[in-house]
Amino acid sequence: MTLRSRLLILLSALAVLAAVALASVLHASARAERRDHTQAGGPKVTPGTVTLTAPGRMVFRNMAWGPHRDELTTVPAGAPAGPRTSSGVKCLRFYAAAGTGVCLQAVHGPVSDTYRALILDAHLKERAHYDVPGIPSRARVSPTGHYAAWTAFVGGDSYAGTNFSTRTAIADTRTGALIPSLEAFRIVRDGRPYQSSDVNFWGVTFASDDRTFYATLATKGSTYLVRGDLRTRTLTTLHPNVECPSLSPDGTRIAYKKRVRGLPKDAPWRLYVLDLRTMRETPLAETRSVDDQAVWKDSHTVVYALPGDYGADLYQVPADGTGTARRISVSAVSPAYLG
């Protein structure tokens, strides 16, 4: 093959690659533009007043395409598929309790995005904000509204594998004091002090005493449910193979995702409920892999997100292992039940 032929082949290959790249950019741009237009047959969303003290309401991140995409919206908890009222406040992750909200938000820069956690009052006005050192993942507020927690990926972007690291912070919403990382807490595993350079924490859920919380600890390829103490700054392991715990309203059970042997590596979880007194596990009726921190709608029902046509949809399932899973809302994520 002559030098001229080689050059022609190289130029042809470069032209093909350039065309593919241009087509990808144009496709992404067109899709982004479509997201700004209301989707046909999608939920009705109108601007209005959203507060965090209206009992019997659900507030969540709206993912329906249109001008209110990614905004906090509200519907009656008893009619989650009904028309939505949108606030104008955009969040990637959200949670609220007792009139206090936490909103994990992207700050778009000229080169790359950064992230922050906003503490919101009952009218969604900012009370404080904190830098978040990575991609937001989980958010929770204590039942009293006195504490907020969030988790971010600081390396990797999926819980499915093992090549990731997280940073979990807790803020006192009254004083503004911040615990920037749970890695500063003392760990007790199987009754003994434990130290390791590979520990990760995520998925905080609070008890109602403004002292106790639960979270996931990962180390040496295993995960554990840990009970945290904000006064003694300790974390004590309770049960293996627990991720993204969510404490029931009565404080007696934990809903969580559990890795089940034999499932695909990229979808390894099933939903379970753990009785904290007996440590008995109950598999729930949802048979799909759930990568979410579930929310308790009430003492009998767990709500969670699964991938949908426009980001994610919300489903609910009985917390006692009976019944069947049921979709309750489309294009929605990060729900919080008020009152």
C-alpha positions, 0 to 999 in steps of 0.5 A: 500500500502506497503512502498516498493510499494510507493517507486517504484511508486515514482521512476517510476514517477521520471524516467518519469519526467527525460525522459520528461525533457531530451526529451525537452532539446534534442528537443530544442537543435535540433531546435536551431541547425536547425536554423543555417542551411538555411531553404528550400525555404527561402529567399536568404541571402548573406553577403555584405555591408549595410549602413543607407544612401542608399535611396530607401532601407529597413533595417531590422532584418533577421529572416530566419534560417541560418548563417545570422539569426538575422543580419541586412539585406537590400533589395530594398524597392520596392522589399522587398521579393527579395535577402537580403544583410546581415551586420553581425550586430545582433539586437533584435530590430532596427530602423534608420533615417538620417544615425543613427541607434539604435540596441537593442542587447543581451549580452550572459553571462555564467548564463543569458543574459543582454541587451544593446542599440547600437547607430550606424553610417551610416556604422553600426559602434558603436558610443555609447552604453547604458545598457538596464535594461530588455528585449528589446521591441521597438526602434525608431530614430528621423527623424533628427537622433539626438535622439534615444529611446528604451523600455524594459520590466523590469517585465513581457514580454507581453503587452497583460495583465496588469502584466508588467512594462516597462522602456523607455529611450531617448538618444541624439545621438550627446552629449551622454546625456541619459534620463534613464526613462520617469517616470522623466517627469511631466505628465499632464492629462486632463489639470491637473498635474498627479502622480501615482506609477503605470505609464508605458511608451512605444513606443516612436515616434519622430516629426521632430522638435527635441523637440516633441515626442509621446508615450503610457502612461499606468496607472490604467488599461488604456492607453493614447497617450501622447505628450512629450516635450524634453525641458520642460520635460512634457508629456500631454495626448491627446487620450485614448486607444492608444498603440505603436504610430507611427507618419506619415511622415508629422506629422499629423497622428498616426498609433497605436494598439487599444484594441477592446472590445470582442477580446481575452485577449491575442490578443486584438488589431486592427490597427488604424490611428488617425488624430491629428487635428480632433482626428478622428480614422480610423480602418485599413483593417488588421483584425488580432491582431497586437502586433507591433509598426507599421512603415510608409513606406510612407504617404499612407502605414503602415508596421507591423509584424505578427507571421510567420513560422520562427519568424515573417513576414512583412505585409502592409496595406493602412493607410486610411482604404481601401484595404486589408492587404498584406504580403510583406516579410517573416522571417523579423521584425523591418523594417526601410525605408531609404531616 
